[in-house]
Amino acid sequence: MAMVSERIERFISVLEPEGDINAKIERLVTNELIRRLNRYELINRRLEQKYGMTFAKFREREVVKERDYSFEVESDFWDWEMALDGIETVQEMLADLKGGSDEA
């Protein structure tokens, strides 16, 4: 069993005063995952609005090539791809947390 130092446990207790240490840490992790999911979804929405299409359509239409490989469009491509991968990964992690399995 992993141990948490008393110092870290004090900080955790300030952020999450109710429950045992595992419940507190699980809530902190869940909140952080939700924060990241929100950030990734915001990036996705912002880029969908900017280009007026989904990432799949953006890729299919080869917008990066169409816009002559500009730095801005290539950067948006990679940010968009990272955000969609992040959305998928975080949703899987949240589902795993809800499943309640502590397998390592």
N, CA, C and O atoms as CSV, one atom per row, in Angstrom:
chain,resi,resn,atom,element,x,y,z
A,1,MET,N,N,0.837,-1.185,0.000
A,1,MET,CA,C,0.000,0.000,0.000
A,1,MET,C,C,0.876,1.240,0.000
A,1,MET,O,O,1.789,1.360,0.818
A,2,ALA,N,N,0.604,2.157,-0.909
A,2,ALA,CA,C,1.356,3.404,-0.988
A,2,ALA,C,C,0.976,4.311,0.179
A,2,ALA,O,O,-0.177,4.350,0.608
A,3,MET,N,N,1.941,5.017,0.666
A,3,MET,CA,C,1.709,5.924,1.788
A,3,MET,C,C,1.766,7.368,1.296
A,3,MET,O,O,2.498,7.695,0.361
A,4,VAL,N,N,0.988,8.210,1.937
A,4,VAL,CA,C,0.995,9.635,1.654
A,4,VAL,C,C,1.636,10.321,2.855
A,4,VAL,O,O,1.291,10.027,3.999
A,5,SER,N,N,2.564,11.229,2.596
A,5,SER,CA,C,3.220,11.915,3.704
A,5,SER,C,C,2.207,12.768,4.469
A,5,SER,O,O,1.176,13.171,3.930
A,6,GLU,N,N,2.522,13.028,5.721
A,6,GLU,CA,C,1.628,13.840,6.554
A,6,GLU,C,C,1.447,15.228,5.952
A,6,GLU,O,O,0.352,15.791,5.996
A,7,ARG,N,N,2.503,15.771,5.398
A,7,ARG,CA,C,2.449,17.096,4.779
A,7,ARG,C,C,1.445,17.115,3.627
A,7,ARG,O,O,0.598,18.006,3.553
A,8,ILE,N,N,1.539,16.143,2.740
A,8,ILE,CA,C,0.620,16.061,1.598
A,8,ILE,C,C,-0.802,15.791,2.086
A,8,ILE,O,O,-1.760,16.346,1.548
A,9,GLU,N,N,-0.938,14.956,3.084
A,9,GLU,CA,C,-2.260,14.645,3.626
A,9,GLU,C,C,-2.929,15.904,4.187
A,9,GLU,O,O,-4.146,16.053,4.081
A,10,ARG,N,N,-2.148,16.805,4.778
A,10,ARG,CA,C,-2.714,18.066,5.283
A,10,ARG,C,C,-3.280,18.904,4.134
A,10,ARG,O,O,-4.371,19.463,4.246
A,11,PHE,N,N,-2.543,18.986,3.044
A,11,PHE,CA,C,-3.025,19.747,1.878
A,11,PHE,C,C,-4.285,19.115,1.304
A,11,PHE,O,O,-5.242,19.810,0.962
A,12,ILE,N,N,-4.276,17.804,1.202
A,12,ILE,CA,C,-5.439,17.088,0.677
A,12,ILE,C,C,-6.657,17.350,1.559
A,12,ILE,O,O,-7.758,17.555,1.050
A,13,SER,N,N,-6.467,17.345,2.868
A,13,SER,CA,C,-7.574,17.563,3.795
A,13,SER,C,C,-8.150,18.973,3.697
A,13,SER,O,O,-9.337,19.177,3.950
A,14,VAL,N,N,-7.322,19.942,3.335
A,14,VAL,CA,C,-7.824,21.299,3.120
A,14,VAL,C,C,-8.710,21.320,1.876
A,14,VAL,O,O,-9.771,21.945,1.871
A,15,LEU,N,N,-8.271,20.639,0.832
A,15,LEU,CA,C,-9.023,20.628,-0.425
A,15,LEU,C,C,-10.252,19.731,-0.358
A,15,LEU,O,O,-11.288,20.053,-0.940
A,16,GLU,N,N,-10.148,18.626,0.336
A,16,GLU,CA,C,-11.234,17.636,0.454
A,16,GLU,C,C,-11.353,17.226,1.917
A,16,GLU,O,O,-10.718,16.255,2.328
A,17,PRO,N,N,-12.150,17.937,2.717
A,17,PRO,CA,C,-12.193,17.663,4.161
A,17,PRO,C,C,-12.931,16.388,4.569
A,17,PRO,O,O,-12.706,15.886,5.671
A,18,GLU,N,N,-13.802,15.852,3.721
A,18,GLU,CA,C,-14.628,14.702,4.106
A,18,GLU,C,C,-14.075,13.387,3.574
A,18,GLU,O,O,-13.587,13.328,2.445
A,19,GLY,N,N,-14.149,12.333,4.380
A,19,GLY,CA,C,-13.824,10.982,3.939
A,19,GLY,C,C,-12.416,10.542,4.275
A,19,GLY,O,O,-11.607,11.306,4.804
A,20,ASP,N,N,-12.144,9.274,3.948
A,20,ASP,CA,C,-10.798,8.748,4.182
A,20,ASP,C,C,-9.882,9.221,3.055
A,20,ASP,O,O,-10.342,9.812,2.077
A,21,ILE,N,N,-8.600,8.958,3.198
A,21,ILE,CA,C,-7.599,9.484,2.261
A,21,ILE,C,C,-7.850,8.988,0.835
A,21,ILE,O,O,-7.654,9.746,-0.115
A,22,ASN,N,N,-8.272,7.749,0.667
A,22,ASN,CA,C,-8.536,7.237,-0.683
A,22,ASN,C,C,-9.709,7.959,-1.339
A,22,ASN,O,O,-9.652,8.294,-2.522
A,23,ALA,N,N,-10.769,8.199,-0.574
A,23,ALA,CA,C,-11.933,8.919,-1.106
A,23,ALA,C,C,-11.546,10.354,-1.469
A,23,ALA,O,O,-11.972,10.872,-2.501
A,24,LYS,N,N,-10.748,10.985,-0.632
A,24,LYS,CA,C,-10.307,12.355,-0.893
A,24,LYS,C,C,-9.482,12.423,-2.173
A,24,LYS,O,O,-9.701,13.289,-3.020
A,25,ILE,N,N,-8.540,11.507,-2.303
A,25,ILE,CA,C,-7.681,11.495,-3.494
A,25,ILE,C,C,-8.503,11.182,-4.739
A,25,ILE,O,O,-8.280,11.777,-5.793
A,26,GLU,N,N,-9.439,10.266,-4.628
A,26,GLU,CA,C,-10.285,9.939,-5.786
A,26,GLU,C,C,-11.079,11.167,-6.230
A,26,GLU,O,O,-11.205,11.414,-7.429
A,27,ARG,N,N,-11.615,11.943,-5.281
A,27,ARG,CA,C,-12.362,13.153,-5.655
A,27,ARG,C,C,-11.434,14.180,-6.306
A,27,ARG,O,O,-11.817,14.834,-7.277
A,28,LEU,N,N,-10.223,14.324,-5.778
A,28,LEU,CA,C,-9.267,15.263,-6.374
A,28,LEU,C,C,-8.903,14.845,-7.801
A,28,LEU,O,O,-8.841,15.679,-8.704
A,29,VAL,N,N,-8.668,13.562,-7.989
A,29,VAL,CA,C,-8.335,13.051,-9.320
A,29,VAL,C,C,-9.519,13.245,-10.269
A,29,VAL,O,O,-9.341,13.672,-11.409
A,30,THR,N,N,-10.707,12.934,-9.802
A,30,THR,CA,C,-11.904,13.109,-10.631
A,30,THR,C,C,-12.068,14.568,-11.037
A,30,THR,O,O,-12.335,14.867,-12.201
A,31,ASN,N,N,-11.911,15.467,-10.087
A,31,ASN,CA,C,-12.038,16.896,-10.390
A,31,ASN,C,C,-10.999,17.357,-11.397
A,31,ASN,O,O,-11.306,18.157,-12.281
A,32,GLU,N,N,-9.785,16.868,-11.277
A,32,GLU,CA,C,-8.728,17.235,-12.232
A,32,GLU,C,C,-9.035,16.678,-13.609
A,32,GLU,O,O,-8.827,17.364,-14.610
A,33,LEU,N,N,-9.520,15.463,-13.680
A,33,LEU,CA,C,-9.872,14.879,-14.978
A,33,LEU,C,C,-11.014,15.664,-15.629
A,33,LEU,O,O,-10.990,15.897,-16.838
A,34,ILE,N,N,-11.999,16.067,-14.852
A,34,ILE,CA,C,-13.106,16.862,-15.385
A,34,ILE,C,C,-12.589,18.213,-15.878
A,34,ILE,O,O,-13.023,18.697,-16.923
A,35,ARG,N,N,-11.679,18.817,-15.143
A,35,ARG,CA,C,-11.087,20.095,-15.567
A,35,ARG,C,C,-10.381,19.929,-16.911
A,35,ARG,O,O,-10.539,20.756,-17.809
A,36,ARG,N,N,-9.603,18.857,-17.044
A,36,ARG,CA,C,-8.905,18.610,-18.311
A,36,ARG,C,C,-9.886,18.330,-19.443
A,36,ARG,O,O,-9.699,18.811,-20.561
A,37,LEU,N,N,-10.926,17.557,-19.160
A,37,LEU,CA,C,-11.937,17.262,-20.167
A,37,LEU,C,C,-12.582,18.560,-20.654
A,37,LEU,O,O,-12.768,18.748,-21.856
A,38,ASN,N,N,-12.918,19.443,-19.737
A,38,ASN,CA,C,-13.502,20.730,-20.112
A,38,ASN,C,C,-12.563,21.532,-21.002
A,38,ASN,O,O,-13.000,22.138,-21.981
A,39,ARG,N,N,-11.282,21.541,-20.671
A,39,ARG,CA,C,-10.292,22.263,-21.477
A,39,ARG,C,C,-10.208,21.679,-22.882
A,39,ARG,O,O,-10.205,22.423,-23.864
A,40,TYR,N,N,-10.142,20.352,-22.986
A,40,TYR,CA,C,-10.071,19.712,-24.302
A,40,TYR,C,C,-11.335,19.963,-25.118
A,40,TYR,O,O,-11.261,20.202,-26.324
A,41,GLU,N,N,-12.487,19.909,-24.469
A,41,GLU,CA,C,-13.747,20.163,-25.176
A,41,GLU,C,C,-13.835,21.616,-25.636
A,41,GLU,O,O,-14.387,21.890,-26.702
A,42,LEU,N,N,-13.303,22.542,-24.856
A,42,LEU,CA,C,-13.275,23.946,-25.247
A,42,LEU,C,C,-12.406,24.141,-26.486
A,42,LEU,O,O,-12.795,24.855,-27.409
A,43,ILE,N,N,-11.238,23.513,-26.511
A,43,ILE,CA,C,-10.361,23.587,-27.687
A,43,ILE,C,C,-11.088,23.040,-28.908
A,43,ILE,O,O,-11.056,23.651,-29.977
A,44,ASN,N,N,-11.742,21.893,-28.756
A,44,ASN,CA,C,-12.470,21.286,-29.868
A,44,ASN,C,C,-13.558,22.229,-30.387
A,44,ASN,O,O,-13.664,22.447,-31.594
A,45,ARG,N,N,-14.364,22.788,-29.484
A,45,ARG,CA,C,-15.443,23.703,-29.897
A,45,ARG,C,C,-14.887,24.956,-30.574
A,45,ARG,O,O,-15.419,25.412,-31.587
A,46,ARG,N,N,-13.815,25.506,-30.006
A,46,ARG,CA,C,-13.211,26.719,-30.564
A,46,ARG,C,C,-12.730,26.473,-31.993
A,46,ARG,O,O,-12.943,27.307,-32.873
A,47,LEU,N,N,-12.084,25.335,-32.223
A,47,LEU,CA,C,-11.575,25.036,-33.559
A,47,LEU,C,C,-12.694,24.662,-34.528
A,47,LEU,O,O,-12.611,24.979,-35.714
A,48,GLU,N,N,-13.735,23.996,-34.042
A,48,GLU,CA,C,-14.894,23.726,-34.898
A,48,GLU,C,C,-15.532,25.041,-35.355
A,48,GLU,O,O,-15.930,25.170,-36.513
A,49,GLN,N,N,-15.626,26.003,-34.455
A,49,GLN,CA,C,-16.187,27.310,-34.819
A,49,GLN,C,C,-15.253,28.058,-35.773
A,49,GLN,O,O,-15.706,28.666,-36.743
A,50,LYS,N,N,-13.972,28.010,-35.498
A,50,LYS,CA,C,-13.004,28.725,-36.325
A,50,LYS,C,C,-13.032,28.247,-37.774
A,50,LYS,O,O,-12.981,29.052,-38.704
A,51,TYR,N,N,-13.113,26.932,-37.956
A,51,TYR,CA,C,-13.046,26.368,-39.304
A,51,TYR,C,C,-14.415,25.976,-39.863
A,51,TYR,O,O,-14.525,25.628,-41.038
A,52,GLY,N,N,-15.448,26.028,-39.038
A,52,GLY,CA,C,-16.791,25.719,-39.501
A,52,GLY,C,C,-16.986,24.263,-39.880
A,52,GLY,O,O,-17.793,23.946,-40.755
A,53,MET,N,N,-16.247,23.376,-39.222
A,53,MET,CA,C,-16.348,21.946,-39.525
A,53,MET,C,C,-15.753,21.139,-38.382
A,53,MET,O,O,-15.076,21.674,-37.503
A,54,THR,N,N,-16.021,19.844,-38.416
A,54,THR,CA,C,-15.422,18.923,-37.438
A,54,THR,C,C,-13.983,18.622,-37.838
A,54,THR,O,O,-13.557,18.915,-38.956
A,55,PHE,N,N,-13.248,18.034,-36.909
A,55,PHE,CA,C,-11.868,17.661,-37.208
A,55,PHE,C,C,-11.818,16.628,-38.330
A,55,PHE,O,O,-10.945,16.692,-39.196
A,56,ALA,N,N,-12.745,15.684,-38.318
A,56,ALA,CA,C,-12.765,14.661,-39.372
A,56,ALA,C,C,-12.904,15.318,-40.744
A,56,ALA,O,O,-12.219,14.927,-41.690
A,57,LYS,N,N,-13.779,16.305,-40.858
A,57,LYS,CA,C,-13.979,17.014,-42.124
A,57,LYS,C,C,-12.743,17.855,-42.461
A,57,LYS,O,O,-12.321,17.917,-43.615
A,58,PHE,N,N,-12.178,18.492,-41.453
A,58,PHE,CA,C,-10.960,19.302,-41.611
A,58,PHE,C,C,-9.837,18.453,-42.203
A,58,PHE,O,O,-9.137,18.871,-43.125
A,59,ARG,N,N,-9.685,17.257,-41.653
A,59,ARG,CA,C,-8.647,16.333,-42.123
A,59,ARG,C,C,-8.976,15.819,-43.527
A,59,ARG,O,O,-8.110,15.771,-44.400
A,60,GLU,N,N,-10.224,15.442,-43.726
A,60,GLU,CA,C,-10.668,14.909,-45.019
A,60,GLU,C,C,-10.468,15.928,-46.144
A,60,GLU,O,O,-10.046,15.573,-47.245
A,61,ARG,N,N,-10.770,17.173,-45.863
A,61,ARG,CA,C,-10.641,18.227,-46.869
A,61,ARG,C,C,-9.207,18.692,-47.056
A,61,ARG,O,O,-8.924,19.505,-47.936
A,62,GLU,N,N,-8.297,18.176,-46.228
A,62,GLU,CA,C,-6.879,18.548,-46.279
A,62,GLU,C,C,-6.695,20.062,-46.193
A,62,GLU,O,O,-6.017,20.674,-47.018
A,63,VAL,N,N,-7.319,20.647,-45.167
A,63,VAL,CA,C,-7.283,22.097,-44.986
A,63,VAL,C,C,-5.859,22.597,-44.790
A,63,VAL,O,O,-5.532,23.695,-45.241
A,64,VAL,N,N,-5.011,21.829,-44.136
A,64,VAL,CA,C,-3.620,22.253,-43.936
A,64,VAL,C,C,-2.953,22.440,-45.294
A,64,VAL,O,O,-2.300,23.456,-45.533
A,65,LYS,N,N,-3.113,21.484,-46.163
A,65,LYS,CA,C,-2.544,21.573,-47.518
A,65,LYS,C,C,-3.206,22.706,-48.296
A,65,LYS,O,O,-2.535,23.478,-48.980
A,66,GLU,N,N,-4.530,22.795,-48.182
A,66,GLU,CA,C,-5.304,23.829,-48.883
A,66,GLU,C,C,-4.834,25.233,-48.502
A,66,GLU,O,O,-4.854,26.149,-49.324
A,67,ARG,N,N,-4.414,25.387,-47.258
A,67,ARG,CA,C,-3.961,26.705,-46.769
A,67,ARG,C,C,-2.441,26.803,-46.771
A,67,ARG,O,O,-1.844,27.564,-46.010
A,68,ASP,N,N,-1.844,26.021,-47.636
A,68,ASP,CA,C,-0.398,26.082,-47.922
A,68,ASP,C,C,0.484,25.859,-46.681
A,68,ASP,O,O,1.514,26.511,-46.513
A,69,TYR,N,N,0.062,24.938,-45.828
A,69,TYR,CA,C,0.855,24.516,-44.674
A,69,TYR,C,C,1.270,25.680,-43.766
A,69,TYR,O,O,2.379,25.704,-43.232
A,70,SER,N,N,0.362,26.634,-43.605
A,70,SER,CA,C,0.688,27.782,-42.747
A,70,SER,C,C,0.918,27.293,-41.316
A,70,SER,O,O,0.346,26.293,-40.883
A,71,PHE,N,N,1.764,28.021,-40.599
A,71,PHE,CA,C,2.072,27.648,-39.216
A,71,PHE,C,C,0.799,27.590,-38.373
A,71,PHE,O,O,0.608,26.651,-37.600
A,72,GLU,N,N,-0.071,28.591,-38.521
A,72,GLU,CA,C,-1.291,28.655,-37.723
A,72,GLU,C,C,-2.180,27.430,-37.953
A,72,GLU,O,O,-2.680,26.838,-36.996
A,73,VAL,N,N,-2.376,27.050,-39.209
A,73,VAL,CA,C,-3.269,25.938,-39.523
A,73,VAL,C,C,-2.645,24.613,-39.082
A,73,VAL,O,O,-3.346,23.744,-38.563
A,74,GLU,N,N,-1.347,24.451,-39.280
A,74,GLU,CA,C,-0.697,23.222,-38.812
A,74,GLU,C,C,-0.742,23.128,-37.294
A,74,GLU,O,O,-0.974,22.054,-36.739
A,75,SER,N,N,-0.522,24.245,-36.629
A,75,SER,CA,C,-0.579,24.268,-35.169
A,75,SER,C,C,-1.989,23.920,-34.687
A,75,SER,O,O,-2.153,23.157,-33.735
A,76,ASP,N,N,-3.008,24.482,-35.351
A,76,ASP,CA,C,-4.392,24.157,-35.004
A,76,ASP,C,C,-4.666,22.669,-35.217
A,76,ASP,O,O,-5.348,22.041,-34.407
A,77,PHE,N,N,-4.142,22.110,-36.293
A,77,PHE,CA,C,-4.322,20.682,-36.572
A,77,PHE,C,C,-3.822,19.848,-35.391
A,77,PHE,O,O,-4.532,18.969,-34.902
A,78,TRP,N,N,-2.597,20.126,-34.937
A,78,TRP,CA,C,-2.017,19.329,-33.859
A,78,TRP,C,C,-2.719,19.578,-32.527
A,78,TRP,O,O,-2.912,18.651,-31.740
A,79,ASP,N,N,-3.097,20.821,-32.277
A,79,ASP,CA,C,-3.847,21.121,-31.049
A,79,ASP,C,C,-5.190,20.397,-31.050
A,79,ASP,O,O,-5.620,19.864,-30.027
A,80,TRP,N,N,-5.837,20.383,-32.195
A,80,TRP,CA,C,-7.147,19.758,-32.336
A,80,TRP,C,C,-7.046,18.255,-32.136
A,80,TRP,O,O,-7.837,17.651,-31.411
A,81,GLU,N,N,-6.050,17.661,-32.799
A,81,GLU,CA,C,-5.852,16.218,-32.663
A,81,GLU,C,C,-5.543,15.855,-31.208
A,81,GLU,O,O,-6.060,14.865,-30.691
A,82,MET,N,N,-4.703,16.655,-30.552
A,82,MET,CA,C,-4.363,16.416,-29.137
A,82,MET,C,C,-5.604,16.537,-28.260
A,82,MET,O,O,-5.796,15.745,-27.338
A,83,ALA,N,N,-6.450,17.534,-28.547
A,83,ALA,CA,C,-7.662,17.732,-27.742
A,83,ALA,C,C,-8.615,16.547,-27.891
A,83,ALA,O,O,-9.181,16.079,-26.903
A,84,LEU,N,N,-8.795,16.065,-29.108
A,84,LEU,CA,C,-9.698,14.929,-29.311
A,84,LEU,C,C,-9.151,13.660,-28.664
A,84,LEU,O,O,-9.908,12.874,-28.095
A,85,ASP,N,N,-7.840,13.461,-28.752
A,85,ASP,CA,C,-7.230,12.324,-28.072
A,85,ASP,C,C,-7.383,12.478,-26.560
A,85,ASP,O,O,-7.655,11.504,-25.857
A,86,GLY,N,N,-7.209,13.697,-26.063
A,86,GLY,CA,C,-7.378,13.968,-24.641
A,86,GLY,C,C,-8.795,13.696,-24.172
A,86,GLY,O,O,-9.001,13.132,-23.098
A,87,ILE,N,N,-9.776,14.098,-24.978
A,87,ILE,CA,C,-11.177,13.846,-24.628
A,87,ILE,C,C,-11.408,12.351,-24.472
A,87,ILE,O,O,-11.995,11.903,-23.487
A,88,GLU,N,N,-10.948,11.593,-25.438
A,88,GLU,CA,C,-11.135,10.132,-25.394
A,88,GLU,C,C,-10.432,9.514,-24.188
A,88,GLU,O,O,-11.014,8.694,-23.478
A,89,THR,N,N,-9.199,9.904,-23.964
A,89,THR,CA,C,-8.417,9.348,-22.855
A,89,THR,C,C,-9.044,9.682,-21.505
A,89,THR,O,O,-9.185,8.809,-20.649
A,90,VAL,N,N,-9.416,10.934,-21.318
A,90,VAL,CA,C,-9.986,11.360,-20.038
A,90,VAL,C,C,-11.341,10.688,-19.807
A,90,VAL,O,O,-11.641,10.279,-18.685
A,91,GLN,N,N,-12.158,10.572,-20.847
A,91,GLN,CA,C,-13.447,9.884,-20.686
A,91,GLN,C,C,-13.236,8.430,-20.263
A,91,GLN,O,O,-13.979,7.916,-19.426
A,92,GLU,N,N,-12.238,7.768,-20.829
A,92,GLU,CA,C,-11.924,6.392,-20.428
A,92,GLU,C,C,-11.476,6.341,-18.975
A,92,GLU,O,O,-11.874,5.446,-18.229
A,93,MET,N,N,-10.648,7.302,-18.571
A,93,MET,CA,C,-10.165,7.330,-17.193
A,93,MET,C,C,-11.309,7.583,-16.214
A,93,MET,O,O,-11.374,6.955,-15.158
A,94,LEU,N,N,-12.209,8.501,-16.563
A,94,LEU,CA,C,-13.367,8.767,-15.696
A,94,LEU,C,C,-14.265,7.537,-15.587
A,94,LEU,O,O,-14.769,7.224,-14.508
A,95,ALA,N,N,-14.461,6.852,-16.693
A,95,ALA,CA,C,-15.278,5.622,-16.674
A,95,ALA,C,C,-14.617,4.582,-15.793
A,95,ALA,O,O,-15.294,3.879,-15.042
A,96,ASP,N,N,-13.300,4.478,-15.878
A,96,ASP,CA,C,-12.559,3.518,-15.051
A,96,ASP,C,C,-12.694,3.869,-13.567
A,96,ASP,O,O,-12.871,2.986,-12.728
A,97,LEU,N,N,-12.611,5.149,-13.255
A,97,LEU,CA,C,-12.777,5.584,-11.856
A,97,LEU,C,C,-14.175,5.247,-11.343
A,97,LEU,O,O,-14.330,4.802,-10.206
A,98,LYS,N,N,-15.195,5.458,-12.182
A,98,LYS,CA,C,-16.560,5.156,-11.773
A,98,LYS,C,C,-16.761,3.659,-11.571
A,98,LYS,O,O,-17.601,3.231,-10.780
A,99,GLY,N,N,-15.967,2.865,-12.307
A,99,GLY,CA,C,-16.043,1.413,-12.158
A,99,GLY,C,C,-15.553,0.955,-10.797
A,99,GLY,O,O,-15.928,-0.119,-10.328
A,100,GLY,N,N,-14.724,1.759,-10.165
A,100,GLY,CA,C,-14.287,1.482,-8.813
A,100,GLY,C,C,-13.212,0.442,-8.647
A,100,GLY,O,O,-12.940,0.042,-7.516
A,101,SER,N,N,-12.581,-0.021,-9.715
A,101,SER,CA,C,-11.542,-1.033,-9.600
A,101,SER,C,C,-10.227,-0.394,-9.191
A,101,SER,O,O,-9.827,0.629,-9.746
A,102,ASP,N,N,-9.553,-0.999,-8.216
A,102,ASP,CA,C,-8.251,-0.490,-7.759
A,102,ASP,C,C,-7.099,-1.329,-8.260
A,102,ASP,O,O,-6.029,-1.325,-7.651
A,103,GLU,N,N,-7.287,-2.052,-9.356
A,103,GLU,CA,C,-6.220,-2.891,-9.880
A,103,GLU,C,C,-5.091,-2.021,-10.388
A,103,GLU,O,O,-5.329,-0.983,-11.005
A,104,ALA,N,N,-3.866,-2.439,-10.132
A,104,ALA,CA,C,-2.704,-1.675,-10.582
A,104,ALA,C,C,-1.867,-2.496,-11.512
A,104,ALA,O,O,-0.840,-2.023,-11.999
